Amino acid sequence: RRAACAADHVQAAALRARTEPYRACQVIQADCNATETIAAVRSVTEKSLGLVFADTLSLATVSLATLRTLVEDRRFDLIYTFHHQDANRNLRVALTTPSEGHRFEAGLGPDWQSAWRAHASGLGTTMSVGNALEGFFCAQLKSFGYQHVVPLPALMKNTKGAPLYRLLLASHNPLAVKLWNGISAIRSDGQRTMGFGEQR
């Protein structure tokens, strides 16, 4: 069984068009963080061995609490789009504006500022703010019980070279990591990179 969710009617229509060949896919137009939406997705995927793909538009498109509820007591792997652009662009505002701070907290967890403090104190000066928060988020996924959390080596960038996002895999099975590393070693031009093993 498959379920897809989008809050925007245009995005929901696009999902229906893309998933039309898969007749068992249920497209839900609703806030993915709403309690009733999470319950609907869980009911469709009960007793399934599955994959959750959170293709987010910001750090808080899918909250950390939503992710935890979706995957708890389920045999689900997770692929997540971590938005470096949001982290790098809006961190300063999140530190000083309560509403933006709450948004970061929803996406990263209640102690997200600890990653920023470590970065600012000089412990993380060799990495970007986005990488510091990504590392904190990966630790949060491990707290769900995932034994393997593997960032894609390639950080997606725009045409000017500014960081956009990185895909993350969270899995209970080392075979998933092997497949992930094998696929991620193949570039869009078909050539293989020289990346090795699991990161973080």
Order of alpha helices (4+ residues) and beta strands (2+ residues): beta-alpha-beta-alpha-beta-alpha-beta-alpha-alpha-alpha-alpha-beta-beta-beta-alpha
